[in-house]
Amino acid sequence: MPAIREWPPVLRALIAQALVFLLLLVLAAFLGKRLPFWAWPLLQGVLAAGLGGAWGLARGWACFQFVLPWGVVWQASHPAPDWVYPGLLLGLVLVFGGGLLTRVPLYNSSRGAWQALLALIPENEPWVVVDLGAGLGGPLVFLAKRRPRASFVGVEASPLVWLAAWLRTLPVRRNCRIRLGSLWSQPLAECQMVYAFLSPIPMPGLWAKATAEMSTGALLVSNTFAVPGVPPEREIPLSGRRDARLWVYRITSVASGE
């Protein structure tokens, strides 16, 4: 299933757990009590981790897949206070809630991506660079320190993630700021470069927004996810995953309708 490898990691992880759980329900009907109790969470964890790996999940996700069934078993025998579950739900909403609205999961750019972005920004030009879905703010801090004449703007929709990025960017506040809100409401007309590490779903809409608002010659740079049907000006491979790369698109007069 090549298409599923492009889905958000959390969705792939949940689907893997659900499919394995259904498989084990069928096995349980045949095996009954022949297997000891501990074998079932072991099978759930191993099979879910293996399926997630086949779908391109990183090692950290594989560990999570393996540990999750044991956590569920432990929790079933150690009831938590009533306030724990609403508290966990609130925390998840504050961290990942923005992704529900924008259909963009939380991704963190690699150090190699930061270096590649830096090479695209001229040293002595007052560029305006926008990071749509700024996450924890790592790329912005890195770039703002090394391109002091440029101005950097990050947009993040999840409140707690935005707060972490805001605190992280305080040392470079002179030429960098973080805004809480949707990437779709961020104006792009003054930008010389827009960077995004989103998902396949919003890419057509992002391209439409970029070509409608950005000036001729400006750059749209997408990490990993290409704009469907639009040939990039450059492809910059990144270390790590096989599909990791920066897709560099230049806004042309034809694309922007000028």
VODOVO-783623 format. One record per residue (C-alpha): residue in three letters; x, y negated, z negated. Coordinates in steps of 0.001 Angstrom, whole numbers. Layout:
BEGIN
code;xx;yy;zz
ala;X;Y;Z $
...
***
This chain:
BEGIN
code;xx;yy;zz
met;0;0;0 $
pro;2289;-2817;1206 $
ala;-351;-5503;604 $
ile;-623;-4791;-3116 $
arg;3084;-5563;-3567 $
glu;2224;-9206;-2867 $
trp;-422;-9405;-5593 $
pro;353;-11101;-8942 $
pro;2361;-8786;-11257 $
val;-229;-8834;-14045 $
leu;-2914;-7677;-11612 $
arg;-725;-4846;-10301 $
ala;27;-3791;-13873 $
leu;-3649;-3702;-14863 $
ile;-4657;-1766;-11750 $
ala;-1893;773;-12375 $
gln;-3067;1289;-15965 $
ala;-6689;1641;-14858 $
leu;-5952;4174;-12106 $
val;-3773;6298;-14379 $
phe;-6394;6182;-17121 $
leu;-9040;7471;-14692 $
leu;-6686;10236;-13581 $
leu;-6075;11294;-17189 $
leu;-9811;11368;-17867 $
val;-10137;13921;-15068 $
leu;-7190;15942;-16423 $
ala;-8645;15866;-19916 $
ala;-11827;17493;-18621 $
phe;-9783;20473;-17436 $
leu;-7049;20646;-20052 $
gly;-9195;19853;-23059 $
lys;-7172;20323;-26242 $
arg;-4291;22159;-24634 $
leu;-2058;19088;-24835 $
pro;-1132;17443;-28164 $
phe;-2510;13987;-28811 $
trp;848;12235;-28342 $
ala;1150;13606;-24800 $
trp;-1713;11459;-23517 $
pro;-217;8004;-24270 $
leu;3123;9370;-23052 $
leu;1596;10393;-19714 $
gln;-311;7110;-19482 $
gly;2841;5061;-20033 $
val;5134;7071;-17762 $
leu;2687;7289;-14861 $
ala;1633;3629;-15103 $
ala;5275;2520;-15215 $
gly;6079;4706;-12217 $
leu;3122;3444;-10203 $
gly;3950;-147;-11082 $
gly;7531;426;-9966 $
ala;6297;1805;-6650 $
trp;4319;-1415;-6248 $
gly;7389;-3568;-6767 $
leu;7049;-4489;-10445 $
ala;10290;-5472;-12163 $
arg;11891;-3412;-14955 $
gly;10425;-5650;-17637 $
trp;6936;-4856;-16404 $
ala;7794;-1133;-16332 $
cys;8741;-1315;-20021 $
phe;5499;-3127;-20759 $
gln;3533;-467;-18872 $
phe;5163;2285;-20905 $
val;4720;597;-24291 $
leu;1130;-593;-23793 $
pro;-634;2786;-24365 $
trp;1327;3321;-27596 $
gly;316;-154;-28725 $
val;-3339;638;-28069 $
val;-3073;3892;-30052 $
trp;-1380;2108;-32951 $
gln;-3975;-665;-32936 $
ala;-6833;1849;-33007 $
ser;-5552;3220;-36325 $
his;-4556;-184;-37787 $
pro;-7536;-2554;-37467 $
ala;-6580;-6234;-37353 $
pro;-8436;-9103;-39091 $
asp;-11385;-10532;-37153 $
trp;-9591;-13790;-36314 $
val;-6723;-12051;-34480 $
tyr;-8581;-11271;-31276 $
pro;-10111;-14739;-30728 $
gly;-6681;-16172;-31539 $
leu;-4998;-13945;-28964 $
leu;-7645;-14834;-26392 $
leu;-7144;-18544;-27043 $
gly;-3387;-18135;-26707 $
leu;-3761;-16300;-23413 $
val;-6061;-19021;-22081 $
leu;-3636;-21768;-23104 $
val;-706;-19978;-21450 $
phe;-2348;-18406;-18412 $
gly;-5622;-20332;-18108 $
gly;-4259;-22623;-15431 $
gly;-3638;-19607;-13235 $
leu;-7325;-18673;-13413 $
leu;-8259;-22060;-11959 $
thr;-5505;-22293;-9362 $
arg;-5208;-18533;-8629 $
val;-1485;-18893;-9277 $
pro;255;-16670;-11880 $
leu;3210;-17825;-13957 $
tyr;6422;-17201;-12023 $
asn;9901;-18315;-13046 $
ser;12363;-19303;-10322 $
ser;15794;-17687;-10356 $
arg;19053;-19566;-10790 $
gly;19839;-18795;-7170 $
ala;16660;-20599;-6113 $
trp;17715;-23648;-8148 $
gln;21072;-23735;-6379 $
ala;19459;-23400;-2962 $
leu;17026;-26238;-3737 $
leu;19905;-28429;-4872 $
ala;21639;-27953;-1521 $
leu;18524;-29243;271 $
ile;18470;-32570;-1639 $
pro;20995;-35234;-490 $
glu;23308;-36459;-3263 $
asn;22811;-40209;-2876 $
glu;19265;-40481;-1570 $
pro;16314;-41651;-3713 $
trp;14160;-38691;-2761 $
val;10887;-37899;-4485 $
val;10655;-34163;-5194 $
val;7518;-32473;-6519 $
asp;7364;-29015;-8113 $
leu;3822;-27663;-7799 $
gly;3326;-25166;-10597 $
ala;6344;-26290;-12590 $
gly;6124;-23508;-15174 $
leu;8653;-23984;-17974 $
gly;10482;-26739;-16076 $
gly;13802;-24990;-15478 $
pro;14272;-26042;-11834 $
leu;13323;-29653;-12587 $
val;15857;-30013;-15408 $
phe;18591;-28431;-13307 $
leu;17903;-30655;-10301 $
ala;17303;-33887;-12226 $
lys;20703;-33623;-13929 $
arg;22523;-33107;-10631 $
arg;20582;-35559;-8464 $
pro;20227;-38621;-10726 $
arg;19156;-40926;-7873 $
ala;16206;-38713;-6989 $
ser;12851;-38691;-8798 $
phe;11251;-35402;-9849 $
val;7621;-34655;-10700 $
gly;6315;-31358;-12043 $
val;2666;-30317;-12114 $
glu;1496;-27545;-14449 $
ala;-2085;-26440;-15167 $
ser;-1610;-24291;-18302 $
pro;-1507;-26444;-21473 $
leu;1073;-24540;-23528 $
val;3342;-24002;-20538 $
trp;3056;-27710;-19710 $
leu;3970;-28609;-23297 $
ala;7059;-26387;-23170 $
ala;8102;-27974;-19876 $
trp;7450;-31478;-21223 $
leu;9703;-30826;-24220 $
arg;12339;-29215;-22028 $
thr;12483;-32194;-19665 $
leu;12821;-34849;-22392 $
pro;16619;-35149;-21870 $
val;16068;-36009;-18187 $
arg;13024;-38216;-18676 $
arg;14771;-41059;-16803 $
asn;14118;-39416;-13438 $
cys;11788;-36518;-14256 $
arg;8256;-36221;-15578 $
ile;5737;-33418;-16076 $
arg;2011;-33837;-15447 $
leu;-750;-31598;-16820 $
gly;-3285;-30791;-14145 $
ser;-4067;-28953;-10939 $
leu;-1547;-28878;-8115 $
trp;-4396;-29696;-5727 $
ser;-4851;-33144;-7270 $
gln;-1179;-34142;-6931 $
pro;-600;-36743;-4160 $
leu;2170;-35753;-1753 $
ala;2368;-38797;514 $
glu;5530;-40223;-1103 $
cys;7408;-36898;-1327 $
gln;10466;-36014;685 $
met;10306;-32445;-611 $
val;7662;-30255;-2238 $
tyr;8648;-27004;-3936 $
ala;6169;-24262;-4829 $
phe;6386;-20739;-6234 $
leu;2733;-19736;-6100 $
ser;1150;-16608;-4578 $
pro;-90;-15576;-1134 $
ile;-3642;-16761;-1833 $
pro;-3145;-20568;-1945 $
met;-503;-20818;807 $
pro;-2878;-21692;3695 $
gly;-4506;-24389;1556 $
leu;-1130;-25732;464 $
trp;13;-25982;4083 $
ala;-3174;-27842;4997 $
lys;-2628;-30256;2101 $
ala;1042;-30767;2988 $
thr;414;-31472;6655 $
ala;-2433;-33838;5788 $
glu;-514;-35871;3195 $
met;3249;-35573;3702 $
ser;5271;-37701;6120 $
thr;6924;-36438;9272 $
gly;10300;-34907;8446 $
ala;9455;-34042;4830 $
leu;10102;-30526;3550 $
leu;7760;-27955;2058 $
val;9764;-25198;345 $
ser;8014;-22038;-824 $
asn;9652;-19389;-2984 $
thr;8931;-15838;-1741 $
phe;5497;-16509;-233 $
ala;5370;-17627;3398 $
val;2728;-19756;5087 $
pro;766;-17317;7276 $
gly;1221;-17924;10983 $
val;3654;-20845;10585 $
pro;7314;-20282;11575 $
pro;9725;-21786;9021 $
glu;12606;-24038;9948 $
arg;14902;-21999;7712 $
glu;14920;-18843;5624 $
ile;17264;-18824;2632 $
pro;17719;-15327;1135 $
leu;17953;-15137;-2656 $
ser;19585;-12496;-4797 $
gly;17420;-10077;-6767 $
arg;14288;-8745;-5128 $
arg;14427;-7697;-1487 $
asp;11676;-10169;-535 $
ala;13111;-13081;-2537 $
arg;13819;-16049;-295 $
leu;13043;-19709;194 $
trp;10853;-20517;3160 $
val;11677;-24026;4355 $
tyr;9055;-25821;6470 $
arg;9515;-29259;7970 $
ile;6450;-31407;8507 $
thr;6304;-32451;12163 $
ser;4206;-35056;13946 $
val;2271;-32228;15615 $
ala;1531;-30474;12307 $
ser;500;-33650;10510 $
gly;-1714;-34813;13338 $
glu;175;-38053;13990 $
***
